[in-house]
Structures are given as structure tokens and as C-alpha cells.
């Protein structure tokens, strides 16, 4: 069995210079060498995809990463893929790959909250968990996974919940799919896979605005129709916006700029027919807004994928 380890940079690959500032420098081979017993009985192959901070990762790189994952899935000797990345946008990269990948080979993202030179770095343990997960028969045909702090999550559900705590990656409403006990991956949940779509790289765009609705939000915060390709809106509660924002949202709709709505709450989905006051979910539907069941950052990824696939109606939905 060969597990491919794709390194992209981030904290897990960072070292410190003389000024104490961390930056990504370690290769995939360096990461493997840092984990005692990682390759005992397991053959590992490394792919140095990039070495950048997570916040620098682009949608074009996400596409190229998904393309590499699909190539490895078609490689007979590769039986699992692990991707190491910085945690800032890890959930978005993992979900992008999840939306593009329909193979059975396990794909597991992981990273670290502490650099290798900090006290008790978590990267080695996370990498070990990710490799053991990729080796697990139970990981096959589950879509893209995220392994962190001995828990294994579905990419569609997981989110970074704390800026610096080691136990940052959580699936708030549904919980992890599995946990690692010593060398055993114990699967306890099942989830349907995300439907994969084919993308046209020439149609990729990062010109998708993402806004969180807040109390008495000023209408000027809604972009002008000429300023973006689409707007993703994390509405309050079950899908509500201040009444003063309705007109600029209507201007987007009239200009055929898609409005994509989700909830800003960490759990739950948008209502369909509970409220009908101005600015309620009924207003969003009258404006022709798409709905997403993912959080704001993943809803933006869905919108980007929808445009690049030419299948926005399939990736998102109208209630």
C-alpha cells in the first residue's frame, strides 16, 4: 500500500528564522521524517505541491490540487492521499476538492496549529492520524475528509472554530465521522457524499463577494452589480436581512448577479416558509436567491464551483 502525501505549506511546514517569525519551508519528506513510526509497514510517496501560507492559497491552486488528487486516484499503486495545508483556509480547500472529486481513493486533509519548533507541536500526530485514516478501508468512497486532533470529519461539515486552540476543527451539528484510538480508526458515522462536478479552469473566478449580515446593516455594504460576479450572504437566523438592504439586493437580481444565501448561525439551515415580513426568507425567495446549506466560506466555494462548472443550478438550489 502506498499513501501519497501532498504538501502545500502552512504551519505544519513552517520553521522560524532568527527573528522568530514562522514561514513555510519544510518539504513532504521533512514532514514524514518528523513522525516516529509513520512509515512502519506503510510506503509513502511525497508530492511537494507548494510551500505557501494557507491565506495565500488561490482558487486556481485549489483547482490544480483537485486535478492532482484525481490523477493520483487513477494511479494503481496509490491507495490513499493525504494533503497537508495551513489551517486558515483548509476547510475551503478540502471542500473545493470534495466538490470536484468522485473517486474511491481516500483523500484526507490535515495540518497543524503549532509549528514544529513550538512546545508540543501537533503536526506529527495529525499527520499520523491522516495517514492511518487514508489506510483505513472505512475511508474509501467517503469523499474528502479532514483529520485533526484524533478526529476525522467530512469536508462538507467541518469548520475551524478557534483561532489558535489545537482542538479547532469541529463539525458543529453532526460531529466527526470517526476517531483514532491508538493505531485504530473507529468509524461511527456515515454521511452521503457531495455530488462532484467537472470544472472549466478558464471559468474559475474569485470575484464572488461574501458578506455577513449584521444588525441594521447599511445598504451601501451590498456591492454594486458591476462590482462582482455573485454575492454570497450569511443572513441572520433562518434567512433574514434588514429591510434597507432589500433594494440593493433587488438591484443585483435585476442585473442577473446571483445572490446566494446561507445562515450566519454555526448550525441549522435557512427556513423556507416560516416568516413573511419584509427582509424574511420569503423576500430572499422573491429575489430569486439561491440557497446553500454550508457556512459562508463554503457557500462561496460552492458558488465558485458552480460558475466554473456551468451548473450553478446543480451545485446550489432554489427553495
C-alpha positions as CSV (number, residue, x, y, z in Angstrom):
1,X,0.0,0.0,0.0
2,X,1.3,3.4,-1.0
3,X,0.0,6.6,0.5
4,X,0.7,9.8,-1.3
5,X,1.5,12.8,0.9
6,X,0.9,16.2,-0.9
7,X,2.5,19.1,1.0
8,X,1.2,22.6,0.3
9,X,2.8,24.6,3.1
10,X,1.2,26.2,6.2
11,X,2.0,26.0,9.9
12,X,2.7,22.3,9.7
13,X,5.6,23.0,7.3
14,X,6.8,26.2,9.0
15,X,10.2,27.0,10.6
16,X,11.4,30.1,12.4
17,X,14.1,32.5,11.3
18,X,16.4,34.4,13.6
19,X,13.6,36.9,14.3
20,X,11.2,34.2,15.5
21,X,8.8,34.6,12.6
22,X,7.4,31.4,11.2
23,X,7.1,30.7,7.5
24,X,6.6,27.5,5.4
25,X,9.8,25.8,4.4
26,X,9.6,22.1,5.1
27,X,9.1,19.6,2.3
28,X,6.9,16.5,2.4
29,X,9.9,14.3,3.1
30,X,10.7,16.6,6.1
31,X,7.2,16.2,7.4
32,X,7.3,12.4,7.1
33,X,10.7,12.3,8.9
34,X,9.3,14.2,11.8
35,X,6.8,11.4,12.7
36,X,8.2,8.3,14.5
37,X,6.9,5.1,13.1
38,X,4.8,6.8,10.4
39,X,6.1,4.6,7.6
40,X,6.3,1.4,9.5
41,X,4.5,-1.0,7.2
42,X,3.4,1.8,5.0
43,X,5.0,3.0,1.8
44,X,4.8,6.8,1.5
45,X,5.3,8.9,-1.6
46,X,5.6,12.7,-1.4
47,X,4.4,15.4,-3.7
48,X,5.6,19.0,-3.0
49,X,2.7,20.9,-4.5
50,X,3.5,24.3,-2.9
51,X,5.0,25.9,0.2
52,X,2.9,28.9,1.0
53,X,0.9,30.2,3.9
54,X,-2.7,29.0,3.8
55,X,-4.1,32.5,3.4
56,X,-2.1,32.8,0.1
57,X,-3.8,29.8,-1.4
58,X,-5.8,30.7,-4.5
59,X,-8.8,29.1,-6.2
60,X,-6.6,28.3,-9.2
61,X,-4.3,26.3,-6.8
62,X,-7.4,24.6,-5.4
63,X,-8.3,23.5,-8.9
64,X,-4.7,22.3,-9.6
65,X,-4.8,20.4,-6.3
66,X,-8.1,18.7,-7.2
67,X,-6.6,17.8,-10.5
68,X,-3.6,16.2,-8.9
69,X,-5.8,14.3,-6.4
70,X,-7.8,12.9,-9.4
71,X,-4.5,11.8,-11.1
72,X,-3.4,10.0,-8.0
73,X,-6.7,8.3,-7.7
74,X,-6.1,6.8,-11.2
75,X,-2.6,5.6,-10.2
76,X,-2.8,1.9,-9.4
77,X,-0.2,1.8,-6.6
78,X,-1.7,4.8,-4.7
79,X,-4.3,3.6,-2.2
80,X,-4.7,6.8,-0.2
81,X,-3.9,10.6,-0.4
82,X,-3.0,12.9,2.4
83,X,-2.9,16.7,1.9
84,X,-1.1,18.9,4.4
85,X,-2.1,22.5,4.5
86,X,-2.3,25.6,6.7
87,X,-5.5,25.8,8.7
88,X,-6.6,29.3,7.7
89,X,-8.4,28.1,4.5
90,X,-8.0,24.3,4.9
91,X,-11.8,23.8,5.1
92,X,-12.3,25.7,1.9
93,X,-9.6,23.8,0.0
94,X,-10.9,20.5,1.3
95,X,-14.4,21.4,0.3
96,X,-13.3,22.6,-3.2
97,X,-11.6,19.2,-3.7
98,X,-14.7,17.4,-2.4
99,X,-16.9,19.2,-5.0
100,X,-14.6,18.1,-7.8
101,X,-13.6,14.6,-6.7
102,X,-15.7,11.4,-7.2
103,X,-13.0,8.7,-6.8
104,X,-13.0,6.0,-4.1
105,X,-9.4,6.5,-3.0
106,X,-9.4,8.1,0.4
107,X,-8.4,11.8,0.5
108,X,-7.6,13.3,3.9
109,X,-6.5,16.9,4.6
110,X,-4.6,17.8,7.8
111,X,-2.4,20.5,9.2
112,X,-1.2,22.0,12.5
113,X,-1.8,24.8,14.9
114,X,1.7,24.8,16.2
115,X,4.9,25.0,14.3
116,X,7.5,22.2,14.6
117,X,9.6,24.4,16.8
118,X,6.9,25.2,19.4
119,X,6.3,23.2,22.6
120,X,4.2,20.1,21.8
121,X,3.7,20.6,18.1
122,X,0.6,18.9,16.9
123,X,1.6,18.4,13.2
124,X,3.2,15.0,13.7
125,X,0.2,13.5,15.5
126,X,-2.2,15.0,12.9
127,X,-0.2,13.6,10.0
128,X,-0.1,10.2,11.7
129,X,-3.9,10.3,12.1
130,X,-4.3,11.4,8.5
131,X,-2.1,8.6,7.1
132,X,-3.8,5.9,9.3
133,X,-7.2,7.3,8.1
134,X,-6.1,7.1,4.4
135,X,-5.1,3.5,5.0
136,X,-8.4,2.6,6.6
137,X,-10.8,0.6,4.4
138,X,-13.7,2.5,6.1
139,X,-12.4,5.8,4.5
140,X,-13.0,4.6,0.9
141,X,-15.7,6.3,-1.1
142,X,-16.5,8.8,1.7
143,X,-15.4,11.9,-0.3
144,X,-12.8,14.3,1.1
145,X,-12.0,14.1,4.8
146,X,-10.3,16.3,7.4
147,X,-8.2,14.6,10.2
148,X,-7.3,16.8,13.2
149,X,-6.7,16.1,16.9
150,X,-7.6,12.4,16.5
151,X,-11.0,13.2,14.9
152,X,-11.9,12.6,11.3
153,X,-14.5,14.8,9.7
154,X,-16.4,15.2,6.4
155,X,-15.1,18.2,4.5
156,X,-18.6,19.4,3.9
157,X,-19.3,19.7,7.6
158,X,-16.1,20.6,9.3
159,X,-15.0,24.2,10.2
160,X,-12.3,25.9,12.0
161,X,-13.8,27.1,15.3
162,X,-10.9,28.6,17.2
163,X,-8.1,30.8,16.0
164,X,-5.3,29.1,18.0
165,X,-6.6,26.2,20.0
166,X,-5.4,22.7,19.0
167,X,-9.0,21.3,19.0
168,X,-10.1,23.8,16.4
169,X,-11.7,21.7,13.7
170,X,-15.2,20.6,14.5
171,X,-18.4,19.5,12.8
172,X,-20.8,21.6,14.9
173,X,-24.1,20.0,14.1
174,X,-23.3,16.4,13.1
175,X,-20.0,15.6,14.8
176,X,-17.0,13.6,13.5
177,X,-17.3,10.5,11.3
178,X,-14.5,8.7,13.2
179,X,-11.9,8.9,15.8
180,X,-8.4,7.5,16.2
181,X,-7.7,5.2,19.1
182,X,-4.0,4.4,19.2
183,X,-3.5,2.9,15.7
184,X,-7.2,2.1,15.0
185,X,-9.6,4.4,13.1
186,X,-13.1,3.8,14.6
187,X,-15.8,4.8,12.2
188,X,-19.1,5.8,13.9
189,X,-21.0,7.9,11.4
190,X,-22.0,7.8,7.8
191,X,-22.8,10.7,5.5
192,X,-23.8,11.0,1.9
193,X,-21.1,12.1,-0.5
194,X,-21.2,15.5,-2.1
195,X,-22.0,15.3,-5.8
196,X,-18.9,16.1,-7.8
197,X,-18.8,18.3,-10.9
198,X,-16.3,18.9,-13.7
199,X,-14.8,22.4,-13.9
200,X,-13.6,24.6,-16.7
201,X,-10.4,26.2,-15.4
202,X,-10.9,29.1,-17.7
203,X,-14.2,29.8,-15.9
204,X,-12.7,30.0,-12.4
205,X,-13.2,33.3,-10.7
206,X,-12.5,34.7,-7.2
207,X,-14.8,37.6,-8.0
208,X,-17.5,36.4,-5.6
209,X,-18.3,38.7,-2.7
210,X,-19.0,37.2,0.8
211,X,-20.9,39.2,3.4
212,X,-22.2,38.6,6.9
213,X,-25.5,40.3,7.6
214,X,-25.4,42.3,10.9
215,X,-27.9,44.3,12.8
216,X,-29.1,47.4,10.9
217,X,-26.6,46.7,8.2
218,X,-26.1,49.7,6.0
219,X,-27.3,49.1,2.4
220,X,-24.0,50.5,1.0
221,X,-22.3,47.3,2.1
222,X,-24.2,45.4,-0.6
223,X,-21.9,45.5,-3.7
224,X,-22.9,47.3,-6.9
225,X,-23.9,44.9,-9.6
226,X,-21.0,45.9,-11.7
227,X,-18.5,45.1,-8.9
228,X,-18.8,41.3,-8.7
229,X,-19.9,38.1,-10.4
230,X,-22.1,37.0,-7.4
231,X,-22.8,37.8,-3.8
232,X,-22.9,35.2,-1.0
233,X,-24.9,36.4,2.0
234,X,-24.8,34.9,5.5
235,X,-28.2,36.0,6.6
236,X,-29.3,36.4,10.2
237,X,-31.2,33.5,11.8
238,X,-33.3,31.4,9.3
239,X,-32.7,33.8,6.4
240,X,-33.4,37.4,7.3
241,X,-31.9,40.7,6.2
242,X,-32.6,44.3,7.3
243,X,-35.3,45.9,5.2
244,X,-32.9,48.7,3.9
245,X,-30.8,46.0,2.2
246,X,-33.6,44.7,0.1
247,X,-33.4,47.3,-2.7
248,X,-29.7,46.8,-3.3
249,X,-30.2,43.1,-3.3
250,X,-33.0,43.5,-5.8
251,X,-30.7,45.6,-8.0
252,X,-28.3,42.6,-8.0
253,X,-31.1,40.3,-9.0
254,X,-32.3,42.7,-11.8
255,X,-28.7,42.7,-13.2
256,X,-28.6,38.9,-13.2
257,X,-25.9,38.8,-10.5
258,X,-26.7,35.7,-8.4
259,X,-27.4,36.2,-4.7
260,X,-26.6,33.1,-2.7
261,X,-28.0,32.9,0.9
262,X,-27.0,30.8,3.9
263,X,-27.3,31.4,7.6
264,X,-24.6,33.0,9.8
265,X,-25.5,30.6,12.6
266,X,-23.0,27.8,13.1
267,X,-25.8,25.2,13.0
268,X,-29.1,24.9,11.0
269,X,-30.3,25.9,7.6
270,X,-32.5,28.6,6.1
271,X,-36.2,28.5,6.5
272,X,-38.5,28.2,3.5
273,X,-41.9,29.3,4.7
274,X,-41.9,30.3,8.4
275,X,-41.8,34.1,8.1
276,X,-43.0,36.5,5.5
277,X,-42.1,40.0,6.8
278,X,-40.0,42.4,4.6
279,X,-36.5,41.0,4.6
280,X,-37.5,37.5,5.6
281,X,-36.8,34.2,3.8
282,X,-39.8,35.0,1.6
283,X,-38.1,38.2,0.4
284,X,-35.0,36.2,-0.5
285,X,-37.1,33.8,-2.5
286,X,-38.9,36.6,-4.3
287,X,-35.4,38.0,-5.2
288,X,-34.6,34.6,-6.7
289,X,-31.8,33.9,-4.3
290,X,-30.1,30.6,-4.3
291,X,-29.8,28.7,-1.0
292,X,-26.8,26.9,0.4
293,X,-26.7,24.5,3.4
294,X,-23.0,25.3,4.0
295,X,-21.4,28.1,6.0
296,X,-20.4,31.4,4.4
297,X,-16.9,30.4,3.3
298,X,-18.1,27.1,1.9
299,X,-21.1,28.6,0.2
300,X,-18.7,30.9,-1.6
301,X,-16.7,27.9,-2.7
302,X,-19.9,26.3,-4.0
303,X,-20.7,29.4,-5.9
304,X,-17.2,29.5,-7.5
305,X,-17.5,25.8,-8.4
306,X,-21.0,26.4,-9.8
307,X,-19.8,29.1,-12.1
308,X,-16.7,27.1,-13.2
309,X,-18.9,24.0,-13.9
310,X,-21.6,25.9,-15.7
311,X,-24.0,24.2,-13.4
312,X,-24.9,26.7,-10.7
313,X,-28.4,25.3,-10.5
314,X,-27.0,21.9,-9.7
315,X,-24.4,23.0,-7.1
316,X,-26.8,25.4,-5.3
317,X,-30.6,25.3,-5.1
318,X,-33.8,27.4,-5.2
319,X,-36.1,26.6,-2.3
